[in-house]
Amino acid sequence: MLTKITIADYMTEHVFTLKKDTGVMEAIKSLLSHKVTAAPVVDDNGRLLGIFSEKDSMKVVLATAYNQGMSGTVGEFMTTDTISVNAEDSIVDLAERFLDTSVRTFPVFNDGDFVGVVTKTDVLRALTAIK
């Protein structure tokens, strides 16, 4: 039964996103206020450029400590080598991918288009929805 559930069934479609020229302090405040661990970074056409995550924010902490300043843009700190998943993949396959990586949020694509994100919490929601 769980194998028939797809990522599309539990992913978040209306995603909070960032732009690469957003200041890093503004981006970190946005992650905190939206209560998310990562946000996709998109261009003006909605194409995925990367992900800005809590881990990337740790780079900002270190840069701030070493350089004695809190400046920079999301584009300078974001992860551009992202691992993505397909919306029609099984939630079980996704659980296996989460076990194989430290990534907490995957961008989701459908027919080459960025359509949302999926997290470990989404996998757990799928599991608890089984009757």
C-alpha positions as CSV (number, residue, x, y, z in Angstrom):
1,M,0.0,0.0,0.0
2,L,2.8,2.5,0.9
3,T,4.6,1.7,-2.3
4,K,1.6,3.1,-4.3
5,I,1.9,6.5,-2.7
6,T,3.9,9.0,-4.8
7,I,5.9,12.0,-3.8
8,A,3.3,14.2,-5.5
9,D,0.8,13.0,-2.9
10,Y,2.7,14.5,0.0
11,M,5.1,17.2,-1.4
12,T,4.6,20.9,-0.8
13,E,3.7,22.6,-4.0
14,H,3.3,26.2,-2.8
15,V,6.9,26.7,-1.7
16,F,8.6,29.6,0.0
17,T,11.5,30.5,-2.3
18,L,14.5,32.8,-2.3
19,K,16.4,34.7,-5.0
20,K,20.2,34.5,-5.3
21,D,20.6,38.2,-4.6
22,T,18.7,38.1,-1.3
23,G,20.9,39.0,1.6
24,V,21.9,36.1,3.8
25,M,20.7,37.6,7.0
26,E,17.3,38.2,5.5
27,A,17.3,34.6,4.1
28,I,18.1,33.2,7.5
29,K,15.4,35.2,9.2
30,S,13.0,34.0,6.5
31,L,13.9,30.3,7.1
32,L,13.2,30.9,10.8
33,S,10.0,32.7,10.3
34,H,8.6,30.1,7.9
35,K,9.8,27.3,10.2
36,V,11.6,25.5,7.4
37,T,15.1,24.0,7.2
38,A,15.7,24.9,3.6
39,A,14.3,27.0,0.7
40,P,14.7,26.6,-3.0
41,V,16.5,29.4,-4.8
42,V,14.9,30.3,-8.1
43,D,15.4,32.7,-10.9
44,D,12.7,35.1,-12.2
45,N,11.2,32.3,-14.4
46,G,10.9,29.9,-11.4
47,R,13.8,27.7,-12.5
48,L,15.7,26.1,-9.6
49,L,19.2,27.5,-9.1
50,G,20.0,25.8,-5.8
51,I,19.0,25.4,-2.2
52,F,19.7,27.6,0.8
53,S,19.6,25.5,3.9
54,E,20.4,25.5,7.6
55,K,23.7,23.9,6.7
56,D,24.5,26.7,4.3
57,S,23.6,29.1,7.1
58,M,26.4,27.6,9.2
59,K,28.8,28.8,6.5
60,V,27.3,32.3,7.1
61,V,28.0,31.9,10.9
62,L,31.6,31.0,10.2
63,A,32.1,33.8,7.6
64,T,30.6,36.2,10.1
65,A,33.0,35.1,12.8
66,Y,36.1,35.0,10.7
67,N,35.4,38.2,8.6
68,Q,33.8,40.3,11.4
69,G,30.8,41.1,9.2
70,M,27.4,39.9,8.4
71,S,27.1,40.4,4.6
72,G,26.7,38.3,1.5
73,T,24.0,37.0,-0.7
74,V,22.2,33.7,-0.9
75,G,23.9,33.1,-4.2
76,E,27.3,33.1,-2.4
77,F,26.3,30.5,0.1
78,M,23.6,28.3,-1.4
79,T,24.2,24.7,-2.5
80,T,24.0,24.5,-6.3
81,D,24.7,20.8,-6.7
82,T,21.3,19.7,-5.6
83,I,19.8,16.2,-5.6
84,S,16.3,16.2,-6.9
85,V,13.4,13.7,-7.1
86,N,10.6,13.0,-9.5
87,A,7.0,13.8,-8.4
88,E,5.8,10.3,-9.6
89,D,8.5,8.4,-7.6
90,S,7.3,6.2,-4.7
91,I,7.4,7.6,-1.2
92,V,9.2,4.3,-0.3
93,D,12.0,5.1,-2.8
94,L,12.2,8.6,-1.3
95,A,12.6,7.1,2.2
96,E,15.6,5.1,0.9
97,R,17.1,8.2,-0.6
98,F,16.7,10.0,2.7
99,L,18.6,7.2,4.4
100,D,21.5,7.5,1.9
101,T,22.0,11.2,2.4
102,S,22.1,14.0,5.0
103,V,19.8,16.1,2.8
104,R,16.6,17.0,4.6
105,T,14.7,18.6,1.7
106,F,14.6,17.5,-1.9
107,P,13.4,19.7,-4.8
108,V,10.7,17.9,-6.8
109,F,10.5,17.9,-10.6
110,N,7.7,16.8,-12.9
111,D,8.6,16.5,-16.7
112,G,11.6,18.7,-16.1
113,D,9.7,21.5,-14.3
114,F,10.4,22.4,-10.6
115,V,7.0,21.7,-8.9
116,G,7.7,21.7,-5.1
117,V,9.8,20.2,-2.3
118,V,9.5,17.2,-0.1
119,T,10.9,16.6,3.3
120,K,11.4,13.7,5.8
121,T,8.3,15.0,7.6
122,D,6.3,14.5,4.4
123,V,7.4,10.8,4.3
124,L,6.3,10.4,7.9
125,R,2.9,12.0,7.2
126,A,2.4,9.5,4.4
127,L,3.2,6.6,6.7
128,T,0.7,7.8,9.4
129,A,-2.0,8.3,6.8
130,I,-2.1,4.6,6.0
131,K,-5.2,2.9,7.3
